[in-house]
Amino acid sequence: MIKFPRLHFPFPRHNHTLHVQFNTRQCQACGKCVKACPKHVLGTIAFLSHRHVHVEKANSCIGCNACIRACQHQAIQSRENLQ
């Protein structure tokens, strides 16, 4: 069975947790960060012709940075680095 990302409208934007921030323009929707997350915080979505990572359970993020290490496109950053 093929699973397709669900359609989602980006308002409000779900591109960060307390610990990480996603750049949806750099995201290639490869899903490696989704698979790496031990708490199932992330998912992928499709919006018209654009696909990217979506934060589904921001409160479940424990800041382990597994998603950052898994992302080969550097689309995810620690929020500590942004301050």
PyMOL commands that set and color helices and strands:
alter all, ss='L'
color gray80, all
select helices_A, chain A and resi 32-36+58-60+66-70+79-82
alter helices_A, ss='H'
color red, helices_A
select strands_A, chain A and resi 6-7+20-22+42-47+50-55+76-78
alter strands_A, ss='S'
color yellow, strands_A
deselect
rebuild
show_as cartoon
